[in-house]
Amino acid sequence: MDLGSDTSCAADGIVPLPHRIPEEALPDSLPPEIKEALRRHSIPDAFLYKPATETERAEYWIVEIKFCRDTDREGKLEQAREQHRELYNALGAARTGAKLHYMSLLIGVGGSIYNGTASQLVKLGVNGQDLKATLKAIHLKSTEMLHWIYTSKLKKERSKDKKAPWKHKRK
């Protein structure tokens, strides 16, 4: 499937964004090995940086979003934990005084919103009405996606049936 390809995006009037984090978007204070890890090896869904102040240490957030089965999320959770371990460790070694956070946001393909999702979004700064709206949007988008997948599957099956009329029983 090429849903996110440049060709599909252009056909839908969507400007494709870079797949990798551009180096100029990263803070100048990041060591070169961290920038390299971010650009080549580890592509988190979100990488947030809050610079240090006089009273607060610098903070880094690595966020990975995964879709999983509604009833079985453990496999995807483990995969998400391992996916950016190298980046997390390199960042910790280079920035010993900084606070590091790694967050795996799991969403059920059938629209399930897990108990910890709301508290994770609050940690990212989403709260109040924005939190409710975000959770609702996540649920609706995932159920839309499930509907789209199901209808696409049905269309594909029907087109196969039309191409092979000898498979139908004659009356």
C-alpha positions as CSV (number, residue, x, y, z in Angstrom):
1,M,0.0,0.0,0.0
2,D,1.3,3.5,-0.8
3,L,-1.0,5.7,1.2
4,G,1.8,8.0,2.4
5,S,3.8,8.0,-0.9
6,D,4.7,11.3,-2.5
7,T,2.6,10.4,-5.5
8,S,-0.5,9.6,-3.4
9,C,0.0,12.7,-1.3
10,A,0.3,14.9,-4.4
11,A,-2.8,13.4,-5.9
12,D,-4.7,14.3,-2.7
13,G,-3.2,17.8,-2.6
14,I,-1.1,17.0,0.5
15,V,2.4,18.4,0.8
16,P,4.6,15.4,2.0
17,L,6.7,16.1,5.0
18,P,10.3,14.8,5.3
19,H,10.5,11.2,6.6
20,R,13.5,12.0,8.7
21,I,14.0,14.9,11.2
22,P,15.9,17.6,9.4
23,E,19.2,18.4,11.1
24,E,18.4,22.2,11.2
25,A,15.3,21.4,13.2
26,L,17.3,19.8,16.0
27,P,18.7,22.0,18.8
28,D,22.3,23.2,18.3
29,S,23.2,22.0,21.7
30,L,22.7,18.3,20.7
31,P,25.9,16.4,20.2
32,P,26.6,15.2,16.6
33,E,26.2,11.5,17.5
34,I,22.7,12.2,18.8
35,K,21.8,14.1,15.7
36,E,23.1,11.3,13.6
37,A,21.1,8.7,15.6
38,L,18.0,10.8,15.1
39,R,18.5,11.3,11.4
40,R,19.5,7.8,10.4
41,H,18.7,5.1,12.9
42,S,15.8,6.2,15.1
43,I,12.8,8.1,13.8
44,P,10.4,8.6,16.7
45,D,6.9,9.8,16.0
46,A,7.6,12.8,18.1
47,F,10.8,14.2,19.6
48,L,10.2,17.1,22.0
49,Y,12.9,19.2,23.6
50,K,12.5,21.7,26.4
51,P,15.7,23.8,27.0
52,A,17.2,24.2,30.4
53,T,16.4,27.3,32.4
54,E,17.9,28.7,35.6
55,T,15.7,26.5,37.7
56,E,14.9,23.6,35.5
57,R,17.0,20.9,33.7
58,A,16.6,20.3,30.0
59,E,14.0,17.8,29.1
60,Y,13.7,15.4,26.1
61,W,10.6,13.4,25.1
62,I,10.8,10.5,22.7
63,V,7.2,9.5,21.7
64,E,6.3,6.4,19.7
65,I,2.7,5.8,18.5
66,K,1.7,2.2,17.7
67,F,-1.5,0.7,16.5
68,C,-2.2,-2.8,18.0
69,R,-4.9,-5.4,18.4
70,D,-7.5,-4.1,20.8
71,T,-7.3,-7.2,23.0
72,D,-3.5,-7.8,22.8
73,R,-1.2,-4.9,23.1
74,E,1.8,-6.5,24.8
75,G,3.7,-7.4,21.6
76,K,3.5,-3.8,20.2
77,L,4.3,-2.3,23.6
78,E,7.6,-4.3,23.7
79,Q,8.4,-3.4,20.1
80,A,7.8,0.3,20.9
81,R,10.1,0.1,23.9
82,E,12.9,-1.4,22.0
83,Q,12.6,0.7,18.9
84,H,14.4,3.8,20.2
85,R,16.5,2.3,23.0
86,E,19.7,3.2,21.2
87,L,18.6,6.9,20.9
88,Y,17.5,7.0,24.5
89,N,20.8,5.6,25.7
90,A,22.9,7.8,23.5
91,L,20.9,10.9,24.7
92,G,21.4,9.9,28.3
93,A,25.1,9.4,27.9
94,A,25.5,12.8,26.1
95,R,23.1,14.8,28.4
96,T,23.7,13.4,31.9
97,G,21.9,16.3,33.6
98,A,18.8,16.3,31.4
99,K,15.5,14.6,32.1
100,L,14.7,11.9,29.6
101,H,11.2,10.6,28.9
102,Y,10.2,7.8,26.7
103,M,6.5,7.3,25.9
104,S,4.7,4.6,23.9
105,L,1.2,5.6,23.0
106,L,-0.8,2.5,22.0
107,I,-4.1,2.7,20.1
108,G,-6.3,-0.2,19.4
109,V,-7.2,-0.6,15.7
110,G,-10.8,-1.0,16.6
111,G,-10.8,2.4,18.4
112,S,-9.8,1.2,21.9
113,I,-8.4,3.9,24.1
114,Y,-6.4,2.3,26.9
115,N,-6.5,3.5,30.5
116,G,-3.0,5.1,30.5
117,T,-3.5,7.1,27.3
118,A,-5.1,10.1,28.9
119,S,-2.5,10.4,31.6
120,Q,0.3,10.1,29.0
121,L,-1.3,12.9,27.0
122,V,-1.5,15.0,30.1
123,K,2.3,14.5,30.6
124,L,2.8,15.8,27.1
125,G,0.8,18.9,28.0
126,V,-2.6,18.1,26.6
127,N,-5.3,18.8,29.1
128,G,-8.8,20.0,29.7
129,Q,-11.1,20.2,26.7
130,D,-8.1,19.6,24.4
131,L,-7.6,16.2,26.1
132,K,-11.2,15.2,25.6
133,A,-11.1,16.3,22.0
134,T,-7.9,14.5,21.3
135,L,-9.1,11.2,22.8
136,K,-12.3,11.5,20.8
137,A,-10.3,12.3,17.6
138,I,-8.0,9.3,18.2
139,H,-11.0,7.0,18.6
140,L,-12.9,8.3,15.6
141,K,-9.8,8.3,13.3
142,S,-8.9,4.7,14.3
143,T,-12.5,3.5,13.7
144,E,-12.6,5.4,10.3
145,M,-9.4,3.6,9.4
146,L,-10.9,0.2,10.4
147,H,-13.9,1.0,8.2
148,W,-11.7,2.0,5.3
149,I,-9.6,-1.2,5.6
150,Y,-12.8,-3.4,5.7
151,T,-14.5,-1.7,2.8
152,S,-11.2,-1.8,0.7
153,K,-11.0,-5.6,1.5
154,L,-14.6,-6.1,0.3
155,K,-14.0,-4.1,-2.9
156,K,-10.9,-6.2,-3.7
157,E,-12.8,-9.4,-3.1
158,R,-15.7,-8.3,-5.3
159,S,-13.3,-7.3,-8.1
160,K,-11.6,-10.7,-7.9
161,D,-15.0,-12.4,-8.2
162,K,-15.8,-10.3,-11.3
163,K,-12.5,-11.2,-13.0
164,A,-13.1,-14.9,-12.4
165,P,-16.7,-15.7,-13.4
166,W,-15.9,-19.4,-13.7
167,K,-15.8,-19.5,-9.9
168,H,-19.5,-18.7,-9.6
169,K,-22.1,-21.5,-9.7
170,R,-24.5,-21.2,-12.6
171,K,-28.2,-21.2,-12.0
